Each structure stands twice: as structure tokens, then as C-alpha cells.
Amino acid sequence: MLEKNNRTPRANSTGSSVVRQLAPYMVLGSQLAASVLLFGAVGWFIDEAMQTTPLYLAIGLSLGSVAGIVHFLRSVQRLGNK
């Protein structure tokens, strides 16, 4: 009869602590991209409604970039202070 191996693999405690420390920083890139995409999408919808292509798309992408970078820098500064 085959016996089950009841041992569960344990994560390296130093490796998991590094991941926990880096986790808040790993989210920042996706937040920056989401900001640019969201503002760009709003600009695109306004352009479609008003037939002003690509005026509001460019404005939306610019505002999204500025807002995303400001949020990124504030978050990095706040995380650096912890």
C-alpha cells in the first residue's frame, strides 16, 4: 500500500518576507497604467460623442499621465517613509 506524504512544503521565511516587503511597490506600475488607460478611454468616448478625434483623447492621455505620475511619486514617497 502506498503511504501519503504528509509533509507540506514550507516557504522560505526570508523569501516570503521579501515578497511581503515588495508587494506594495509591485502594484504601482499597474496603477500608473490604469490611470493612463482610464483617462484615455474617457477622452476617446468624448471624442466619439463630439466627433472631435483626437483632441480629447490626447487631453485624456496627458491628464492620465500626469495624474498617474503624481500618484506614483506620492505612493513611493509614502512607502519610503514607512
N, C-alpha and C positions, 0 to 999 in steps of 0.2 A: 504494500500500500504506500502511496506517496504521501509524504508529510508536507504540510504547508509551512512555508517560511513566514513566521510571524513577525519577523523584523521589518520595520518600515524604514526606508532610507531617511536619514536626518540631513537637513540642510546645514551647510557650513554656517556657523553662527556669525563669523566675520563677513562672509559673503552676503548673507541676508541683511546684516546691519548696513552694509554699504548700499544695497539696493534701497533700503528704507530712507537713507540719507539723501540719495539721489532722486528719489521719486518725485518730490515737488519740482525739481528742475526739468525732469523729463516731460512734464505736462506743458511747459512754457511754449515750446515750438508749435504744438497743436493749437494752443490758444491764440498765438500770433496768426497762424494760417486761418483759423476760423474767423477772426476779426476781419481780415482782408476779404475773405470769401463772402462773409455776411454783408458787409458794406458794398462790395462789388455787385452782389445779387440784387440788393435794394436799388442801386444805381441802374442796373440793367432793366429791372421791372419799370422804373420810372421812364427810362428811355423808350421802352416798348409802348408804354401808355401815351407818351407825349410825342413820339416819333422824332426824337432829338439825338439819335445814335451818333456818336458815342460820348456825348457830353456828360451825362450823369453817371455813366459807367466809369469814366475817368475820374470824376469827382469822388464817387463812392470808393474806388480803389485807393485813391490818395488819402481820403479820410480814414479808411480802414487801416492803411499802412501806418499812419500817424498814431491812431488810437491803439493799434496793436503794439507798436514800439514803445509808446508811453507806458502801457500796461506791463509790457515785458520788463522794462527797466525798473519800474516801481516794484514789481514782484521779485526781481533779482536783488534789489536793494533790501527789501523786507526780509527775504530769506537769508541774505548775507549777515544781517544784524542778529539773527537767532543764534 
